[in-house]
Amino acid sequence: LIRQAKAEAEQSRVSVRNIRRDVLADIRELLKAKEIGEDDERRAHEDIQRITDRHIAKVDQLVVEKEKDLMED
C-alpha cells in the first residue's frame, strides 16, 4: 500500500508540473503577442513556480502522513 501511495503521489507531482508547463506556454504566447510585458511574464513565472512548489510540498506532506498511518496499522 505504501508503494501504491508513493506512486500516486508521483503521478500527482507530474500532473502539477504538466499544468505549470501548460500555463507557462500560455504566458509565453501572450508575451509573443505583445499582450503582456517581460516584467509581467517574469512575475507570472515566479508566481506560478511558487504555487507549484506549494502544491508539490502538500503532496509530499500527504504521502508522509499516509505512510505513517499505514505503518501504524
Phi and psi in degrees as a GROMACS rama.xvg file:
@    title "Ramachandran Plot"
@    xaxis  label "Phi"
@    yaxis  label "Psi"
@TYPE xy
-64.3345  -41.8192  ILE-2
-61.2025  -41.0869  ARG-3
-66.4829  -40.0704  GLN-4
-62.996  -41.4772  ALA-5
-66.2915  -37.2225  LYS-6
-66.1212  -41.5868  ALA-7
-64.4201  -39.2006  GLU-8
-63.784  -41.8967  ALA-9
-64.1129  -40.1606  GLU-10
-62.6025  -38.375  GLN-11
-65.0038  -42.1445  SER-12
-61.0689  -42.961  ARG-13
-62.4637  -41.5579  VAL-14
-62.486  -43.0632  SER-15
-62.4499  -43.6533  VAL-16
-66.4751  -35.2752  ARG-17
-65.2382  -39.7456  ASN-18
-63.5375  -42.79  ILE-19
-58.8865  -44.4156  ARG-20
-60.681  -43.814  ARG-21
-63.8352  -43.201  ASP-22
-66.2829  -41.6025  VAL-23
-64.2347  -34.7678  LEU-24
-65.0543  -41.0378  ALA-25
-62.6565  -40.533  ASP-26
-65.8582  -40.763  ILE-27
-61.5141  -38.2216  ARG-28
-64.2194  -40.3043  GLU-29
-63.0586  -37.929  LEU-30
-65.8519  -43.2002  LEU-31
-62.9897  -36.0582  LYS-32
-80.3983  0.404273  ALA-33
61.3432  28.681  LYS-34
-84.9357  -21.5238  GLU-35
-133.113  160.717  ILE-36
-93.0761  173.969  GLY-37
-65.4743  -35.7597  GLU-38
-63.312  -42.9203  ASP-39
-63.7561  -39.4704  ASP-40
-63.9586  -44.4364  GLU-41
-65.8212  -42.2937  ARG-42
-63.6333  -42.9498  ARG-43
-63.8397  -40.9462  ALA-44
-60.3102  -45.0101  HIS-45
-64.4594  -42.3947  GLU-46
-63.1404  -43.8995  ASP-47
-64.4705  -40.1895  ILE-48
-64.2639  -40.8697  GLN-49
-62.8089  -43.6922  ARG-50
-64.3718  -43.1229  ILE-51
-60.3737  -47.0268  THR-52
-60.3439  -40.0964  ASP-53
-64.024  -42.9809  ARG-54
-70.4542  -37.8037  HIS-55
-66.6449  -38.7729  ILE-56
-63.3548  -37.6514  ALA-57
-65.0443  -41.9935  LYS-58
-61.7841  -44.4349  VAL-59
-60.8855  -42.2877  ASP-60
-62.8866  -43.4975  GLN-61
-64.708  -38.8213  LEU-62
-69.444  -35.221  VAL-63
-65.044  -43.8087  VAL-64
-62.0519  -42.2639  GLU-65
-66.0137  -39.6018  LYS-66
-62.0215  -44.3296  GLU-67
-60.9039  -42.8359  LYS-68
-61.5918  -43.697  ASP-69
-68.9234  -33.3845  LEU-70
-70.0877  -28.5251  MET-71
-72.887  -30.0516  GLU-72
